[in-house]
Amino acid sequence: MYCLISYKNLDKEKAILGEVQVFTTDLQVVKICPSLKASALYHKCELYVYNFTMHNLAS
């Protein structure tokens, strides 16, 4: 685990210096929208929303 952290820190330093572009991503749990109670309307209107995030490691 320590080795991975040190690689991350080295990559972050290179990104801050402008030598490389480093991005991290995250995909969060599915959220069902709208939040309705179980009924026929619920099954017709359900919409799945994914929260996909990208982060620039240099900033």
DSSP file (Angstrom, degrees, kcal/mol; ACC not computed):
  #  RESIDUE AA STRUCTURE BP1 BP2  ACC     N-H-->O    O-->H-N    N-H-->O    O-->H-N    TCO  KAPPA ALPHA  PHI   PSI    X-CA   Y-CA   Z-CA
    1    1 A M     >        0   0    0      0, 0.0     4,-1.8     0, 0.0     5,-0.2   0.000 360.0 360.0 360.0 -39.8    0.0    0.0    0.0
    2    2 A Y  H  >  +     0   0    0      1,-0.2     4,-2.2     2,-0.2     5,-0.2   0.884 360.0  56.3 -60.8 -38.3    2.8    2.4    0.8
    3    3 A C  H  > S+     0   0    0      1,-0.2     4,-2.0     2,-0.2    -1,-0.2   0.901 106.1  49.9 -61.0 -42.2    4.3    1.9   -2.6
    4    4 A L  H  > S+     0   0    0      1,-0.2     4,-2.1     2,-0.2    -1,-0.2   0.880 109.3  51.6 -65.1 -38.6    1.0    3.0   -4.3
    5    5 A I  H  X S+     0   0    0     -4,-1.8     4,-2.3     2,-0.2    -1,-0.2   0.902 109.1  50.0 -65.4 -40.6    0.8    6.1   -2.2
    6    6 A S  H  X S+     0   0    0     -4,-2.2     4,-2.2     1,-0.2    -1,-0.2   0.883 109.7  51.2 -67.2 -36.6    4.3    7.1   -3.1
    7    7 A Y  H  X S+     0   0    0     -4,-2.0     4,-2.6     2,-0.2    -1,-0.2   0.899 109.3  51.4 -64.5 -39.3    3.6    6.6   -6.8
    8    8 A K  H  X S+     0   0    0     -4,-2.1     4,-2.4     1,-0.2    -2,-0.2   0.922 110.0  48.9 -62.3 -43.6    0.5    8.8   -6.4
    9    9 A N  H  X S+     0   0    0     -4,-2.3     4,-2.2     2,-0.2    -1,-0.2   0.895 111.3  49.5 -65.0 -39.4    2.6   11.6   -4.8
   10   10 A L  H  X S+     0   0    0     -4,-2.2     4,-2.2     2,-0.2    -2,-0.2   0.923 112.0  48.3 -64.4 -43.4    5.2   11.4   -7.5
   11   11 A D  H  X S+     0   0    0     -4,-2.6     4,-2.1     1,-0.2    -2,-0.2   0.879 110.2  52.5 -63.8 -37.6    2.4   11.6  -10.2
   12   12 A K  H  X S+     0   0    0     -4,-2.4     4,-2.3     2,-0.2    -1,-0.2   0.908 108.7  49.7 -65.7 -41.6    0.9   14.6   -8.4
   13   13 A E  H  X S+     0   0    0     -4,-2.2     4,-1.9     1,-0.2    -2,-0.2   0.913 111.3  49.1 -62.5 -42.7    4.2   16.4   -8.3
   14   14 A K  H  X>S+     0   0    0     -4,-2.2     5,-2.3     1,-0.2     6,-0.8   0.882 110.9  51.0 -63.8 -37.9    4.7   15.8  -12.0
   15   15 A A  H ><5S+     0   0    0     -4,-2.1     3,-0.7     1,-0.2    -2,-0.2   0.895 108.4  50.9 -66.6 -40.3    1.2   17.0  -12.7
   16   16 A I  H 3<5S+     0   0    0     -4,-2.3    -1,-0.2     1,-0.2    -2,-0.2   0.876 109.6  50.9 -64.8 -37.1    1.8   20.2  -10.7
   17   17 A L  H 3<5S-     0   0    0     -4,-1.9    -1,-0.2    -5,-0.2    -2,-0.2   0.589 116.6-117.0 -75.6 -10.4    5.0   20.9  -12.7
   18   18 A G  T <<5S+     0   0    0     -3,-0.7    -3,-0.2    -4,-0.5    -2,-0.1   0.599  81.2 121.3  86.1  11.7    3.0   20.4  -16.0
   19   19 A E  S   <S+     0   0    0     -5,-2.3     2,-0.3    -6,-0.2    -4,-0.2   0.837  80.1   9.1 -75.8 -32.9    5.0   17.3  -17.1
   20   20 A V        -     0   0    0     -6,-0.8     2,-0.5    -9,-0.2    -2,-0.2  -0.927  69.3-122.3-141.0 163.3    1.9   15.1  -17.3
   21   21 A Q        -     0   0    0     -2,-0.3     2,-0.5    -3,-0.1    -6,-0.0  -0.963  31.1-173.8-107.8 123.4   -1.9   15.3  -17.1
   22   22 A V        +     0   0    0     -2,-0.5    35,-2.5   -10,-0.1    36,-0.5  -0.978   5.0 176.9-124.1 125.4   -3.3   13.1  -14.3
   23   23 A F  E     -A   56   0A   0     -2,-0.5     2,-0.3    33,-0.2    33,-0.2  -0.966  12.4-158.2-125.9 142.7   -7.1   12.6  -13.8
   24   24 A T  E     -A   55   0A   0     31,-2.4    31,-2.5    -2,-0.4     2,-0.3  -0.886  11.9-155.7-114.6 152.4   -8.9   10.4  -11.3
   25   25 A T  E     -A   54   0A   0     -2,-0.3     2,-0.3    29,-0.2    29,-0.2  -0.895   9.6-172.0-128.1 157.0  -12.5    9.2  -11.7
   26   26 A D  E     -A   53   0A   0     27,-1.9    27,-2.8    -2,-0.3     2,-0.5  -0.980   8.2-162.5-148.4 134.5  -15.3    8.0   -9.4
   27   27 A L  E     -A   52   0A   0     -2,-0.3    25,-0.2    25,-0.2     3,-0.1  -0.968  20.5-153.5-119.7 115.0  -18.7    6.5  -10.2
   28   28 A Q        -     0   0    0     23,-2.5    23,-0.3    -2,-0.5     3,-0.1  -0.305  31.9 -69.8 -87.3 171.0  -21.1    6.7   -7.3
   29   29 A V        -     0   0    0      1,-0.1    22,-0.3    21,-0.1    -1,-0.2  -0.127  59.4 -93.4 -57.7 148.8  -24.1    4.4   -6.4
   30   30 A V        -     0   0    0     20,-0.1     2,-0.5    -3,-0.1    20,-0.2  -0.422  38.3-158.2 -64.8 134.9  -27.2    4.5   -8.6
   31   31 A K  E     -B   49   0B   0     18,-2.1    18,-2.6    -2,-0.1     2,-0.5  -0.975   9.5-139.7-116.9 130.6  -29.8    6.9   -7.5
   32   32 A I  E     -B   48   0B   0     -2,-0.5    16,-0.2    16,-0.2    14,-0.1  -0.787  26.0-134.6 -93.0 127.1  -33.4    6.4   -8.6
   33   33 A C  E    S+B   47   0B   0     14,-3.0    14,-1.7    -2,-0.5     2,-0.1  -0.990  77.5  32.7-129.5 134.9  -35.2    9.6   -9.4
   34   34 A P  S    S-     0   0    0      0, 0.0     2,-1.3     0, 0.0    13,-0.1   0.629  81.9-134.8 -78.0 164.3  -37.9   10.5   -8.7
   35   35 A S        +     0   0    0     -2,-0.1     2,-0.3    11,-0.1    -2,-0.1  -0.699  43.6 157.9 -88.3  91.7  -38.3    9.0   -5.2
   36   36 A L        -     0   0    0     -2,-1.3     2,-0.1     6,-0.1     3,-0.1  -0.760  42.8-105.7-113.3 159.5  -41.9    7.6   -5.4
   37   37 A K        -     0   0    0     -2,-0.3     5,-0.3     1,-0.1     2,-0.2  -0.390  57.6 -72.9 -76.5 162.1  -43.6    4.8   -3.5
   38   38 A A  S    S+     0   0    0     -2,-0.1     2,-0.3     4,-0.1    -1,-0.1  -0.387  83.0 116.5 -61.8 120.5  -44.2    1.4   -5.1
   39   39 A S  S  > S-     0   0    0     -2,-0.2     4,-1.4    -3,-0.1    -3,-0.1  -0.952  80.3 -86.6-167.4 176.5  -47.0    1.8   -7.7
   40   40 A A  H  > S+     0   0    0     -2,-0.3     4,-1.2     1,-0.2     5,-0.1   0.875 126.6  55.5 -63.7 -36.5  -47.7    1.6  -11.4
   41   41 A L  H  > S+     0   0    0      1,-0.2     4,-1.8     2,-0.2     3,-0.2   0.886 101.9  57.5 -63.0 -39.3  -46.5    5.2  -11.8
   42   42 A Y  H  > S+     0   0    0     -5,-0.3     4,-0.8     1,-0.2    -1,-0.2   0.915 107.1  47.0 -57.2 -45.8  -43.2    4.4  -10.1
   43   43 A H  H  < S+     0   0    0     -4,-1.4    -1,-0.2     1,-0.2    -2,-0.2   0.743 113.7  48.2 -73.5 -22.9  -42.3    1.7  -12.6
   44   44 A K  H  < S+     0   0    0     -4,-1.2    -1,-0.2    -3,-0.2    -2,-0.2   0.773 118.7  38.1 -82.9 -27.6  -43.3    3.9  -15.6
   45   45 A C  H  < S+     0   0    0     -4,-1.8    -2,-0.2    -5,-0.1    -1,-0.1   0.358  78.3 130.9-108.6   4.3  -41.3    7.0  -14.4
   46   46 A E     <  -     0   0    0     -4,-0.8     2,-0.4    -5,-0.1   -11,-0.1  -0.375  31.4-174.5 -71.0 139.0  -38.2    5.6  -12.9
   47   47 A L  E     -B   33   0B   0    -14,-1.7   -14,-3.0   -13,-0.1     2,-0.5  -0.998  16.7-141.0-131.8 125.7  -35.0    7.3  -14.0
   48   48 A Y  E     -B   32   0B   0     -2,-0.4     2,-0.5   -16,-0.2   -16,-0.2  -0.778  16.6-164.4 -93.1 130.0  -31.5    6.0  -13.0
   49   49 A V  E     -B   31   0B   0    -18,-2.6   -18,-2.1    -2,-0.5     2,-0.4  -0.959   2.2-163.7-118.0 126.2  -29.0    8.7  -12.3
   50   50 A Y        -     0   0    0     -2,-0.5     2,-0.9   -20,-0.2   -20,-0.1  -0.900  13.2-143.7-107.7 137.4  -25.2    8.0  -12.1
   51   51 A N        -     0   0    0     -2,-0.4   -23,-2.5   -23,-0.3     2,-0.5  -0.855  23.4-179.5-102.5  99.8  -22.8   10.5  -10.5
   52   52 A F  E     -A   27   0A   0     -2,-0.9     2,-0.4   -25,-0.2   -25,-0.2  -0.893   5.2-172.5-103.6 123.3  -19.6   10.3  -12.5
   53   53 A T  E     -A   26   0A   0    -27,-2.8   -27,-1.9    -2,-0.5     2,-0.4  -0.940  12.1-167.4-121.9 136.0  -16.9   12.6  -11.3
   54   54 A M  E     -A   25   0A   0     -2,-0.4     2,-0.4   -29,-0.2   -29,-0.2  -0.972   9.4-168.6-118.7 138.9  -13.5   13.5  -12.8
   55   55 A H  E     -A   24   0A   0    -31,-2.5   -31,-2.4    -2,-0.4     2,-0.6  -0.992  21.1-133.5-131.7 130.3  -10.8   15.3  -10.8
   56   56 A N  E >   -A   23   0A   0     -2,-0.4     3,-1.2   -33,-0.2   -33,-0.2  -0.734  15.3-150.0 -80.6 120.1   -7.6   16.8  -12.1
   57   57 A L  T 3  S+     0   0    0    -35,-2.5    -1,-0.1    -2,-0.6   -34,-0.1   0.721  90.8  63.1 -66.9 -21.8   -4.9   15.7   -9.6
   58   58 A A  T 3         0   0    0    -36,-0.5    -1,-0.3     1,-0.2   -35,-0.1   0.734 360.0 360.0 -76.2 -21.1   -2.8   18.9  -10.1
   59   59 A S    <         0   0    0     -3,-1.2    -1,-0.2     0, 0.0    -2,-0.2   0.440 360.0 360.0-108.2 360.0   -5.5   21.2   -8.7
